[in-house]
Amino acid sequence: MPQDQTQESTEKNSTNQRKVASMQITLEEIYAQVFRKEYYGSVSLRFTIQDGIIQGISCNLERSIR
């Protein structure tokens, strides 16, 4: 979706920068757990945003039993 030129971007906001860094660390931890031959399942990483600021991050790993 194109950004309206009149709206200020919050991408460089310090809170967003910390949350993005946290998501990157979380993804690395997830990769270490799921990128194995014996892992069957699904992974979701969800972040909620209010007024352009990331408010929360949640992760769910669901393992399938085979």
KOLDREN-874794 format. One record per residue (C-alpha): chain; residue in one letter; x, y, z. Coordinates in Angstrom, 2 decimals. Example, Ala and Ser with C-alpha at 12.3 -4.5 7.8 and 13.67 -1.06 7.14 Angstrom:
<sites>
<site 'A'; 'A'; <12.30; -4.50; 7.80>>
<site 'A'; 'S'; <13.67; -1.06; 7.14>>
</sites>
This chain:
<sites>
<site 'A'; 'M'; <0.00; 0.00; 0.00>>
<site 'A'; 'P'; <1.55; 3.36; -0.99>>
<site 'A'; 'Q'; <2.22; 5.75; 1.84>>
<site 'A'; 'D'; <0.43; 9.07; 1.74>>
<site 'A'; 'Q'; <3.02; 11.84; 1.40>>
<site 'A'; 'T'; <1.29; 13.92; 4.09>>
<site 'A'; 'Q'; <1.60; 11.23; 6.76>>
<site 'A'; 'E'; <4.70; 10.99; 8.89>>
<site 'A'; 'S'; <6.43; 7.61; 8.87>>
<site 'A'; 'T'; <6.92; 5.97; 12.26>>
<site 'A'; 'E'; <9.38; 3.40; 10.90>>
<site 'A'; 'K'; <12.36; 5.16; 12.54>>
<site 'A'; 'N'; <10.57; 5.67; 15.87>>
<site 'A'; 'S'; <12.83; 4.41; 18.71>>
<site 'A'; 'T'; <10.10; 2.12; 20.09>>
<site 'A'; 'N'; <9.55; 0.59; 16.65>>
<site 'A'; 'Q'; <13.30; 0.15; 16.17>>
<site 'A'; 'R'; <13.57; -1.76; 19.47>>
<site 'A'; 'K'; <10.56; -3.92; 18.64>>
<site 'A'; 'V'; <11.89; -4.72; 15.15>>
<site 'A'; 'A'; <15.22; -5.73; 16.70>>
<site 'A'; 'S'; <13.31; -7.94; 19.13>>
<site 'A'; 'M'; <11.39; -9.56; 16.27>>
<site 'A'; 'Q'; <14.65; -10.29; 14.45>>
<site 'A'; 'I'; <16.07; -12.02; 17.54>>
<site 'A'; 'T'; <12.82; -13.95; 17.97>>
<site 'A'; 'L'; <12.95; -15.10; 14.34>>
<site 'A'; 'E'; <16.50; -16.36; 14.80>>
<site 'A'; 'E'; <15.39; -18.33; 17.85>>
<site 'A'; 'I'; <12.44; -19.75; 15.95>>
<site 'A'; 'Y'; <14.68; -20.75; 13.03>>
<site 'A'; 'A'; <16.92; -22.71; 15.39>>
<site 'A'; 'Q'; <13.91; -24.67; 16.67>>
<site 'A'; 'V'; <11.98; -25.37; 13.49>>
<site 'A'; 'F'; <14.47; -25.75; 10.66>>
<site 'A'; 'R'; <15.15; -29.38; 11.54>>
<site 'A'; 'K'; <14.11; -32.55; 9.77>>
<site 'A'; 'E'; <12.06; -33.74; 12.73>>
<site 'A'; 'Y'; <9.94; -30.56; 13.02>>
<site 'A'; 'Y'; <6.43; -30.70; 11.56>>
<site 'A'; 'G'; <4.09; -27.85; 12.31>>
<site 'A'; 'S'; <3.38; -24.19; 11.88>>
<site 'A'; 'V'; <4.79; -20.95; 13.20>>
<site 'A'; 'S'; <3.19; -17.55; 13.49>>
<site 'A'; 'L'; <4.73; -14.26; 14.49>>
<site 'A'; 'R'; <2.20; -11.53; 15.13>>
<site 'A'; 'F'; <2.70; -7.91; 16.00>>
<site 'A'; 'T'; <0.05; -5.39; 16.88>>
<site 'A'; 'I'; <0.28; -1.75; 15.91>>
<site 'A'; 'Q'; <-1.53; 1.30; 17.25>>
<site 'A'; 'D'; <-1.11; 4.72; 15.64>>
<site 'A'; 'G'; <1.93; 3.47; 13.73>>
<site 'A'; 'I'; <3.76; 2.18; 16.83>>
<site 'A'; 'I'; <4.34; -1.51; 17.48>>
<site 'A'; 'Q'; <2.57; -2.30; 20.75>>
<site 'A'; 'G'; <3.20; -6.00; 21.16>>
<site 'A'; 'I'; <4.74; -9.09; 19.62>>
<site 'A'; 'S'; <3.55; -12.65; 20.02>>
<site 'A'; 'C'; <4.87; -15.91; 18.68>>
<site 'A'; 'N'; <3.16; -19.27; 18.40>>
<site 'A'; 'L'; <4.84; -22.55; 17.50>>
<site 'A'; 'E'; <2.47; -25.41; 16.84>>
<site 'A'; 'R'; <3.98; -28.83; 16.50>>
<site 'A'; 'S'; <2.15; -31.59; 14.65>>
<site 'A'; 'I'; <2.29; -35.09; 16.07>>
<site 'A'; 'R'; <3.06; -37.66; 13.40>>
</sites>
